[in-house]
Amino acid sequence: MASFRTFWNSPVGPKTTHFWGPVSNCGFIAAGLADTQKPPELISANMTGVLCVYSALFMRFAWMVQPRNYLLLASHASNETVQLYQFSRWAKAQRYLGKKSKEANPQ
């Protein structure tokens, strides 16, 4: 009970935005993981790129803010990983589609 009380009253505990911000960011991770089951032609390169930049910037923020927010850092690192995977899927699909269209029109 004492360890729970310590966590509850800590500067990064559930009474603060240092806790609820990273928890709400898990929605980005869940959405990205769900999108891995969709065809790569549906991936928006612009949105995926923006999410990559967003997560990279906020990983730095999570590292620099005092008290250091490891939960926020972990959530943004996870999102960065998922979004980079999505971006790689999009890039592979674009190269494949490019080759396929050249084969169809060999001008």
NORTAFEN-V626333 format. One record per residue. N is the residue number from 1. PHI is phi in whole degrees, 0 to 359 (* if undefined). NEAR is the number of other C-alpha atoms within 8 Angstrom. Layout:
{{N/PHI/NEAR} {N/PHI/NEAR}}
This chain:
{{1/*/4} {2/292/5} {3/292/6} {4/294/7} {5/296/8} {6/297/8} {7/297/10} {8/301/9} {9/262/9} {10/287/7} {11/294/7} {12/239/12} {13/277/11} {14/294/11} {15/274/8} {16/235/9} {17/287/8} {18/295/12} {19/263/13} {20/285/9} {21/299/9} {22/296/12} {23/297/9} {24/290/7} {25/292/10} {26/297/9} {27/297/8} {28/297/8} {29/294/12} {30/298/8} {31/295/8} {32/296/12} {33/294/9} {34/295/8} {35/289/7} {36/292/8} {37/272/6} {38/271/7} {39/296/7} {40/295/9} {41/292/7} {42/271/6} {43/285/10} {44/272/7} {45/295/8} {46/297/6} {47/292/7} {48/296/13} {49/297/10} {50/298/8} {51/294/10} {52/296/12} {53/295/8} {54/303/8} {55/293/12} {56/296/11} {57/296/8} {58/282/10} {59/295/12} {60/295/9} {61/301/8} {62/298/12} {63/284/10} {64/273/7} {65/293/8} {66/245/5} {67/290/6} {68/301/8} {69/254/12} {70/289/8} {71/293/8} {72/294/13} {73/300/13} {74/294/8} {75/293/13} {76/287/14} {77/295/11} {78/295/9} {79/296/13} {80/300/12} {81/298/8} {82/296/11} {83/291/13} {84/294/10} {85/296/8} {86/298/13} {87/296/12} {88/293/8} {89/296/9} {90/298/13} {91/296/8} {92/297/8} {93/293/10} {94/293/9} {95/294/8} {96/294/8} {97/295/8} {98/297/8} {99/294/8} {100/295/8} {101/290/8} {102/292/8} {103/292/7} {104/287/6} {105/237/6} {106/279/5} {107/293/2}}
